[in-house]
Amino acid sequence: MRIVEWNDFVKYPAGTFYYQDMGSKNDFDWGSLMVKGDTIYNEVAEPCDYFELDTSLVDDNGSQWDVLLCMQESGVSQPLNERPCREGTYEYQGTYLIYEHDDLLQLKSWLDEAIKVAKPKKPV
């Protein structure tokens, strides 16, 4: 894995897996596993934002909090979020932990094993 700052992060391609440091500098309070989308450029072709997909969120059309509470209380499953959104802080700074090629291969190996043992829930 590699740690990069915002100016380098926005150069990574869409599809990059990463964590963003949500704490103060060098606090290393990593947030959710994210997938980077396209970088957004301003009118003078400078990077100013990017799209992201938060893998910890479920797909919903309302309040994430309400959906999570419903899942907890009822035991109902929800699909993963598949809609990217803009990062949108416009701070042009930040620290990111990037998955590199070998890291992704290891992650894929773990996921392949998890898929083998996961049992799909029967429809209700």
N, C-alpha and C positions, 0 to 999 in steps of 0.2 A: 504494500500500500504506500501511497505517497501523500505528503501534506503539501498543499499549494495555497497560495493567496489568490484573492479575487481576480487580479489582472491576468494571472495564468489560467485560472479556472474557466473564465469565459472563452478561452481558446479551445477548450476540450469539446469534442463533438457531442451532438445529441446522442443519448443512449449511454452516457457515462454514469456509472453507479458511484455514489458518494454519500458522505455525511458532512453536514455543515456544523462548525463549532457555534453553538448557540450561546455560549458564555462570553465573558470578557476575553481579551487577547491572551492566548496561552493558558486558558482555563481548561480547554479541551472538554467541553460539555457537549458531546456529539448529540445531535438530534436524530430524527428518523432516517432510515435508509431511503435515499432519494435517487431519482433518475433524471439526469439533466436533459432538458429539451434544447431547442435552438436558442442561440444567443440573439438578442435584439440589439440593433444598432440605431444610433440617433441620426439626425440629418447630416452630420459631418463624419459619418461612418465610424464613430467610436462606440465600443460596446457600452450599453447603458442598462441592460437587464437581461434576463433569460427566463425561459420556461422551465418548470420543474414538475415532477410527479412524485408525490409523497406516498410511498408504499405502505405506510402505516394507516392510511385513511381508507375507509370503506366508501363505495360508490353510493352517493345519496343525492337527493334533490332538495334537501333542507338543512337543518342544523346537524352538524356532525355529532354534537353532544347528545341530542335527542336520539339519534340513530344508535349511538353506543350504549346509552341507557336502555333502550328497547332491546338491544342484543343481549345485554347483561341480564335483564329481568326475564326475558322470554326464551333465551337460548337460541334464538333465530340467527341463522348465518346471513351475512351480507357479502357480496362480491367485493374484491379489491377495487380501489379507485383506479379508473383508467383515463381520467381527464386531467391533462396537465393544466397548470395555471402559471401566471407570472410570479416570479419571486417578489418583485415589487417594492423592495425597501429603498432602492436607489442610493444605497450607502457606498457602493463601489469599493467595499472592503469586506474582508471576511477570510476565514481559514476553512479549508476543505480537505477532507480525508478521501482520497480517490482510490477506487479499486483499479488495480492494474491487471494486465492480461492473466498472469498466473493466479492472482487472487480470484478472478472471475471463474477460472477453471476449477479452483477448489470449491467455490460457492456452488457452481453447477454440479459438482460431484455430490455435495451435501444435499442439494435439492433433488437430484436423481434418486438418492437413497430415501429421502423423505417421501417422495412420490410413491415409491414402492410400498412403503408401510402405511401410508395414509389411506384411509377408507372413505370413499365418498359417502356423504350422508344420504339416506333414503329420502326421496321427496315426501313432503307432508301431505 
